[in-house]
Amino acid sequence: MKTRTMNYIILSLFFIMSTLQSCDKEPETQTGEIVFWKFTDMLNCGPIEVKVSLNSNTIGTLNIDFQPYDSIPNCGAENCLTVNKPIGEYNYKAECYCGTNKNLIGYWTGTLNVKQDSCTKIFFDYNEITKE
């Protein structure tokens, strides 16, 4: 009788373990980060705001230039916009608004690639803006 009970327990455990291993697990999303920053102080038109979009969805706003001007920020740096996104290709657009009336003066566009566990760096330079 004990042998039969043991066999039943062993078969039950085997069945349970097989069932658990065969469950479909959702794959973890692979992601990377993007950091956006700007140097627009030469505009001299009052407060400057840069609205950033990825694939036509607004992701945030830059209000202050990254300092010091001769360095490149890492993801998460102060006065930058850092986002975490699934790996892949994205189109970006950044619109530059100037002054207290927030007049659109131009924009930057481009394509970027997010790679797993990396920091993609996008710089907005006034000298490269497409003017309105």
HURAMO-V964375 format. One record per residue. RES is the residue in three letters. PSI is psi in radians with two decimals (* if undefined). OMEGA is omega in whole degrees, -180 to 180 (NA if undefined). NEAR is the number of other C-alpha atoms within 12 Angstrom. Layout:
BEGIN
RES/PSI/OMEGA/NEAR, RES/PSI/OMEGA/NEAR
END
This chain:
BEGIN
MET/-0.70/180/7, LYS/-0.63/180/8, THR/-0.75/179/9, ARG/-0.72/179/10, THR/-0.74/178/11, MET/-0.75/179/12, ASN/-0.72/179/13, TYR/-0.76/-180/14, ILE/-0.78/-180/14, ILE/-0.78/179/14, LEU/-0.68/179/14, SER/-0.78/178/14, LEU/-0.73/178/14, PHE/-0.78/179/14, PHE/-0.77/-179/14, ILE/-0.80/-180/14, MET/-0.71/179/13, SER/-0.72/-180/12, THR/-0.77/-179/12, LEU/-0.67/-179/12, GLN/-0.46/-178/11, SER/-0.09/179/10, CYS/2.42/177/10, ASP/2.16/175/8, LYS/2.43/177/9, GLU/2.30/179/6, PRO/2.51/177/6, GLU/2.41/179/9, THR/2.23/177/15, GLN/2.30/-176/16, THR/2.90/173/21, GLY/3.03/-179/25, GLU/2.74/175/29, ILE/2.35/174/38, VAL/2.29/177/35, PHE/2.45/174/44, TRP/2.91/-173/41, LYS/2.70/168/44, PHE/1.73/-177/33, THR/0.25/-175/33, ASP/-0.37/-179/24, MET/-0.09/180/15, LEU/-0.62/177/22, ASN/0.89/-179/12, CYS/0.31/-178/19, GLY/-2.79/-178/18, PRO/2.41/-179/22, ILE/2.34/-180/31, GLU/2.29/178/35, VAL/1.99/179/41, LYS/2.20/-174/33, VAL/2.34/178/37, SER/2.53/171/27, LEU/2.22/-178/29, ASN/0.78/176/19, SER/0.18/177/17, ASN/2.12/180/14, THR/2.29/-180/19, ILE/-0.25/179/23, GLY/-3.11/-175/25, THR/2.46/173/27, LEU/2.23/180/32, ASN/-0.37/-175/29, ILE/2.45/177/22, ASP/2.53/174/33, PHE/2.39/179/28, GLN/2.62/-4/18, PRO/2.69/-174/15, TYR/-0.41/-176/15, ASP/0.34/179/10, SER/2.89/179/14, ILE/2.20/-177/25, PRO/2.74/170/27, ASN/2.85/176/24, CYS/2.38/-180/24, GLY/-0.01/-178/21, ALA/2.64/179/23, GLU/2.55/180/21, ASN/0.40/176/25, CYS/2.91/175/32, LEU/2.03/179/37, THR/2.29/177/28, VAL/2.66/176/30, ASN/2.22/-176/26, LYS/2.69/173/27, PRO/2.61/-180/20, ILE/2.59/180/22, GLY/-3.05/-178/23, GLU/2.42/-180/20, TYR/2.57/170/22, ASN/2.37/177/21, TYR/2.70/173/28, LYS/2.36/178/31, ALA/2.08/-179/41, GLU/2.31/-177/34, CYS/2.09/179/38, TYR/2.45/-172/31, CYS/2.45/174/26, GLY/3.07/-179/19, THR/-0.42/177/12, ASN/-0.09/180/13, LYS/1.03/177/19, ASN/2.25/178/20, LEU/2.11/-179/23, ILE/-0.26/180/24, GLY/-3.05/-177/28, TYR/2.86/173/30, TRP/2.51/175/32, THR/2.81/178/27, GLY/-3.11/178/23, THR/2.48/179/19, LEU/2.75/177/26, ASN/2.19/174/24, VAL/2.21/179/27, LYS/2.68/-176/22, GLN/2.31/176/20, ASP/0.65/-180/17, SER/3.04/178/23, CYS/1.84/177/28, THR/2.31/-173/33, LYS/2.16/-179/28, ILE/2.15/-177/33, PHE/2.30/176/35, PHE/1.94/-178/36, ASP/2.26/-179/26, TYR/-0.56/180/28, ASN/-0.25/-178/17, GLU/0.25/-178/18, ILE/2.53/171/26, THR/2.04/-174/19, LYS/2.53/178/17, GLU/*/NA/12
END
